[in-house]
Amino acid sequence: QFHEMIIFQHGNLYYPPKKHLLKDKSFHMLDGEMGVFVFTDNGEVMDAAKLSLSNRPIYRVGRDLFHTDIPVSEYVIHHESTLGPFLGEKDRIFAPWSTKPSNKEEFLAFREKMITQLEEF
């Protein structure tokens, strides 16, 4: 009933903002730097954190909140914990306002905008 994962992410990949209606999630950094962003339902950033082993190694996202994680370094390795079981498509809702993974130009602009906002939080 508890789901734990070790996740490796390349810095040039994109994971659209999503939310889990009934599950909190924790990120625990193992290597690299990563930005975690939490959004209101209309897409405004309400919180953000730059995670790394030397800065802020742990961040928790509450249930029913749109969020995304974006590698800042060339790659990121983190430990992710949440309630299980993993239900795939039934387990998440993607943000209707987010850029699509297939549109690389929009993604790169979104990624750059998010990374520059890290300094504000």
Phi, psi and omega per residue, in radians:
Q1 nan -0.105 3.093
F2 -2.048 2.326 -3.018
H3 -1.967 2.124 3.098
E4 -2.202 2.410 -3.093
M5 -2.419 2.526 2.902
I6 -1.780 2.099 -3.011
I7 -2.048 2.284 3.031
F8 -1.892 2.216 3.128
Q9 -2.234 2.314 2.979
H10 -1.321 2.584 -3.101
G11 -1.158 -0.326 -3.086
N12 -1.750 0.212 3.115
L13 -1.678 2.844 -3.085
Y14 -2.279 2.321 3.091
Y15 -2.139 1.852 -3.056
P16 -1.014 2.576 3.068
P17 -0.965 2.435 -3.128
K18 -2.579 2.951 3.020
K19 -2.444 2.721 3.077
H20 -2.005 2.101 -3.031
L21 -1.121 -0.588 -3.012
L22 -2.094 0.175 -3.022
K23 -2.286 2.312 2.898
D24 -1.424 2.906 3.125
K25 -2.536 2.453 3.067
S26 -2.096 2.440 3.048
F27 -1.939 2.322 3.084
H28 -2.283 1.992 -3.029
M29 -1.235 2.445 3.034
L30 -2.023 -0.583 3.120
D31 -2.834 2.531 3.097
G32 1.553 -3.012 3.100
E33 -2.200 2.469 -3.080
M34 -2.533 2.446 3.007
G35 -1.699 2.354 3.036
V36 -2.015 2.294 -3.073
F37 -2.188 2.381 3.083
V38 -2.059 2.331 -3.024
F39 -2.087 2.683 2.927
T40 -1.260 2.994 3.137
D41 -1.109 -0.383 3.122
N42 -1.717 0.141 2.987
G43 1.723 0.076 3.086
E44 -1.412 2.424 3.106
V45 -1.245 2.134 3.109
M46 -1.833 -0.316 3.037
D47 -2.807 2.650 3.095
A48 -2.686 2.648 3.110
A49 -2.590 2.448 3.037
K50 -1.697 2.017 -3.058
L51 -1.770 2.450 3.009
S52 -2.853 2.900 3.110
L53 -1.100 -0.606 -3.064
S54 -1.562 -0.236 -3.059
N55 -1.904 -1.355 -3.122
R56 -2.387 1.724 -2.980
P57 -1.438 -0.233 -3.050
I58 -2.327 2.469 3.071
Y59 -2.577 2.473 -3.141
R60 -2.098 2.339 3.074
V61 -1.917 2.240 3.131
G62 -1.316 2.889 3.120
R63 -1.161 2.711 3.063
D64 1.058 0.583 3.093
L65 -2.220 2.277 3.047
F66 -1.168 2.398 -3.119
H67 -2.689 2.783 3.004
T68 -2.625 2.757 3.046
D69 -2.158 2.322 -3.064
I70 -2.206 2.070 3.072
P71 -1.062 2.350 3.078
V72 -1.715 -0.596 3.101
S73 -1.540 3.103 -3.112
E74 -1.010 -0.607 3.061
Y75 -2.640 2.858 -3.137
V76 -2.413 2.451 2.968
I77 -2.181 2.177 3.115
H78 -2.467 2.767 3.079
H79 -1.747 2.224 -3.120
E80 -2.071 2.342 -3.126
S81 -2.225 2.389 3.102
T82 -2.786 2.967 3.057
L83 -1.236 2.543 3.084
G84 -1.831 -3.088 -0.061
P85 -1.428 2.866 3.068
F86 -1.255 2.215 -3.074
L87 -2.013 0.185 3.108
G88 1.075 -2.267 -3.087
E89 -1.066 -0.448 -3.135
K90 -1.386 -0.107 -2.997
D91 -1.725 -0.115 -3.030
R92 -2.614 2.782 3.050
I93 -2.200 2.124 3.102
F94 -1.395 2.544 -3.135
A95 -1.171 2.198 -3.116
P96 -1.158 -0.361 -3.104
W97 -1.605 -0.049 -3.041
S98 -1.405 2.765 3.055
T99 -1.234 2.692 -3.120
K100 -1.584 2.475 -3.139
P101 -1.015 -0.475 -3.105
S102 -1.312 -0.295 -3.140
N103 -1.710 1.528 -3.021
K104 -1.085 -0.668 -3.139
E105 -1.085 -0.817 3.106
E106 -1.113 -0.724 3.127
F107 -1.048 -0.826 -3.117
L108 -1.078 -0.669 3.086
A109 -1.151 -0.764 3.108
F110 -1.085 -0.805 -3.130
R111 -1.034 -0.826 -3.135
E112 -1.087 -0.755 3.116
K113 -1.058 -0.760 -3.137
M114 -1.146 -0.776 -3.097
I115 -1.120 -0.679 3.106
T116 -1.164 -0.500 3.118
Q117 -1.291 -0.298 3.136
L118 -0.993 -0.607 -3.112
E119 -1.195 -0.358 -3.125
E120 -1.379 -0.281 -3.064
F121 -1.884 nan nan
